[in-house]
Amino acid sequence: MPRLPAPLNTWFKTPGLRFQLPPAPAALALLAAAFVLPGLLGHDPWKAHDALNIAIAWEMATSGDAVVPRIADLVWLADPPLYHWFAAALGRLLGFALEFHAGARVASGLAVAAALWFLHVASRDWSLGEERSVITGAGGLLLLMGSVGLIVHAHEALPELASLAAISGALAVLPYSARRPVPAGFLFGVALGFAFLSATWVAPAAIAVAVLVAHLVCPEWRTRAGVVFLACALVPALAIAASWPLALYLRSPELFAAWTNLAFSPYGEAGANLRYFLSNLSWFAWPAWPLALWCGWALRRRSQDPRVLVPALASVLMLAGIVGWSAPQDVNLIPLLAPLCLLASQGIPTLRRGAAAALDWFGVMTFAFFAGLVWLGYVAMMTGLPPRVANNFAKLAPGFTPQFELVPFVVALALSAGWIYVVFFTTPSPLRSVMRWAAGMALLWGTFSMLWLPWADHQKSYRSVAMQLRQSMPKAPAGKEACVAARDVGIPQRAALHYHAGIRTRDWDAVRPQACPLLLVQGHAGNERIAPGRGWTKLAELGRPGDRHERLRLYALKR
């Protein structure tokens, strides 16, 4: 960082004004809240995962069917339904104050908060030395919060967030496995069962295998207490994990077979998947992954210590499982952050001063630059100056009228002031670079949410499209629902149309193309090559504001 004038430099070093590291629990909680809360409630479902999972929770809440996840009439078995159960319950419970999608998304906020807390406990109580525990405990939380891949996904409706919380909970009880094997084993099994019901089986399986291997090779765990721990974990893990698959089988053996085939069959080509996930992991898990690699190297002589072996082996196994059995989507990397950040936290106390300073400088410059752009964009939207920036915002969201709101503006100012305080007043510590990075993430997401969210929601929401389509549809006979076929319409779009306007679409039948009198086609602007042809008339052509490519066209069958 640049040198400051002597009077300012002296003032910044005043002991009473300094931000002490490691931070107090209250400071960690405040920083976590500054990251988790902004942007959680104030926007409509966005394409793609957010809209998908809110639509599933909405269908569960309105139909009462908690066994078979559905998006309108489409069965969705890509994820087990634990997250959707919580989202549906919270959406209903908070309906007196929030729209359903906002209440449902509270499940994501609770999952992220739980993951941060559990990882704090795991990295604090499983430290490689008592004198390091306060550093590693704060470091685990800060590294998870600072992971670049979470900046948006932590505020979406995602089952993987529930898996992240469950895996973090499983890691949090491992420090007590030797001292209190019965309760620790039970809670470990419960956490693995919840992780299985949240997303794919890969993450809980990787943790289970890593812990089993550690009990076989680590002298500290190769005891009678270790056997008791594993036995106590087995029963709740199997009971919870089997609960929903058993209910699904009893409801429909065909759906159960479809789920098992989808969940346990290898996905795609391993080489292509590996390239995809490695390239995405390089930014998604930054800055945790370089610190984890450093920890693995620095502590290589302690490879038989479960505090090193378990998170290291779990990270490798989880990545291998994701490559083999998961679709190439970055959200599948979310559960991997738990063991990776736990391992990385153990490397913070041993980090070389030059490396810490490089990360510190890079973080301060990066977040100062991007936060400055956020404020510049906000000023341009509000005042029209600079004109070129203001025109770019207007082109991307035609029809949007910015309005000044005092509370978001004050919150954004407070976040900016808090970040400046952390940058200039933090005491020297091995934790400082990680602390400033996490504070920068809270600053960037918080200012975006407070200042840009209405503009972003205007162009990303399908609410206006859904309502206009509903108004364009002929009225169905009383007591009946219009039959609408969907051709080349994405599942997130179908989910948003059902949630916002109650438009249930069914798959277009190529054998009986006129089975439904209404047809919805997704295509590109100015290109109607997939129009239905003769016998149909176009009722509407719509798209989201600022989306120059995607168009939804509604056709009616001529009578």
Buried (B, 14 or more C-beta within 10 A) or exposed (E): EEEEEEEEEEEEEEEEEBBEBBBEEEBBBEBBBBBBBBBBBBBBBBBBBBBBBBBBBBBBBEEEEBEBBBBBEBEBBBBBBBBBBBBBBBBBEBBEEBEBBBBBBBBBBBBBBBBBBBBBBBBBBBBBEEEBBBBBBBBBBBBBBBBBBBBEBBBBBBBBBBBBBBBBBBBBBBBBBBEBBEEBBBBBBBBBBBBBBBBBBBBBBBBBBBBEBBBEBBEBBBBEBBBBBBEBBBEBBBEBBBBBBEBBBEEBEEBBEBBBEEBEEEBBEEEEBBEBBEEBBEEBBBBBBBBBBBBBEBBEEEEBBBBBBBBBBBBBBBBBBBBBBBEBBBBBBBBBBBBBBBBBBBBBBBBEEEEBBEBBEEBBEEBBEBBEBBBEBBBBBBEBEEEEBBEEBBEBBEEBEBEEEEEBBEBBEEBBEBBBBBBBBBBEBBBBBBBBBBBBBBBBBBBBBBBBBBBBBBBBBBBBBBBBBBEBBEEEEEEEEBBBBBBEBBBBBBBBBBBBBEBBBBEBEEEEBEEBBBBBBBBEEEEBEEBBEEEBEBBBBBBBBBBEEBBBBBBBBEE
